[in-house]
Structure formats: C-alpha cells, structure tokens
C-alpha cells in the first residue's frame, strides 16, 4: 500500500477492486501488465494472434489506472481537506455496509473500449456508486476547466451536462454503468485484432471457474501527480456483516 500524499497535485478515486489473494486480482494484473498495489510491472498474458507490443499498447491507458471499477471518478481534494479526512470519511462510510457478490461478468465493448460488465442489472453496486458520488463530494475540489471542456467536447446529453456541473462527472447516478476497463479505445484497431482480444478476455474470464467478484470494500486509489499511474493506497472493508 502507498502512503497518501499530504499536499500537492494528488488525485483520488473510489473504486471496487478484487482482493490481492484472489483469481480476479491475478487476472487483472496479468491482463494489464501491472500490479496496482505494489506498482510493479507484471508479465502480460499472451494473446493468440496478437503481437505482445500491440497488446501492451492497447492496454496502456487502463494499466496506468490499475484493474478496478470506478465508484467515484478521480478528484483532487478541495482547499482545506486532507487525505486523513478522506480516509476517516471512508471508514465511516464502510462501517455499516455489507459485502455482496456481483453477477457473472462478461467482456463487452463499452464506450469504444473493452470492459467487463455484469450480466444483468446489479442494483446494489449501482446504489453503492451513487452513495459514493454524493457522500464524498464535499471533499472534492471543483473540476478544472480543461477537464470540463474535454467532457463537453464528447457531446454530452443535457442530463450528463447537469451531472458534470453538479458532480464533476457526467457518467454518474442514472448514467452510471459498472465496468472494469480492459483496453483503451478500439476505434482505430483492426477488426481481427479486436476479435482476438475479445475472445481472449472471454476465455480468461471463463477460466476463473465461475468465481464471482466480491464487493467487500471500497478501494482508495491515489495518483500522486499527473505523470504518475494510480496506486491502490487503501482498501477499506465493509463491516456490516456478510450477506
């Protein structure tokens, strides 16, 4: 685990991530080529029909983020807020929550990328994300103008524009879709390469022997500065008993 930065340009994100001892964590680290807890690079899985260099490039963006599913998108702390305050709030937030398992996950194209998404709607994880968005927004610094412009250039709907103005993220609440990102953009990637990567992801998930991804904590990821990748800084477990 990393130590949280007290000052500077650090950003934080609240996420779901597997325990390090699980098959899911090992899958994510091997697929992306990086362990988000230690920061160490990991030998990537070989994808039949795809050159290692091409697969490495295709997974560059999610590798820097770490294998995770976002609950509250990356944010800087507002003036006067501290990492300790954030951790204390997160401990309170998790204290009465109960673990649950997600439905099976499937590899699908989502927003131009490949991601793992639940088969069917999972209201508990959607509710968890909505609660994170609302509960921790008081600690969030306003979104920088350059980030607002980048989102707006994506052609947002009126509701997404409202969410962006209020929460600093257009893809929250009713626009939220739980996912674990596996690749960067596939828009300019040859179709045969895309097909090979999707097939490999589906085979890898099938090889997890039906193990469900457990949501038993909120994981705090930290990016110490804009040039650094995100690291898993703290895993805060739910304390409300097993369901």
Buried (B, 14 or more C-beta within 10 A) or exposed (E): EBEBBEEEEBBBBBBBBBBBEBBBBBBBBBBBBBBBBBBEEBEBBEBEEBEEEBBBEBBEBBBBBBBBBBBBBBBBBEEEBEBEEBBEBBBEBBEEBEBBBBBBBBBBEBEEBBBBBBEEEBEBBBEBBBBBBEBBBEBBEEBEEEBBEEBEEEEBEEEBBEBBEEBBBBBBBEBBBBBBBBBBEBEEBEEEBBEBBBBBBBEBBEEBEEBEBBBBBBBBBBBBEEEBBBBBBBBBBBEEEEE
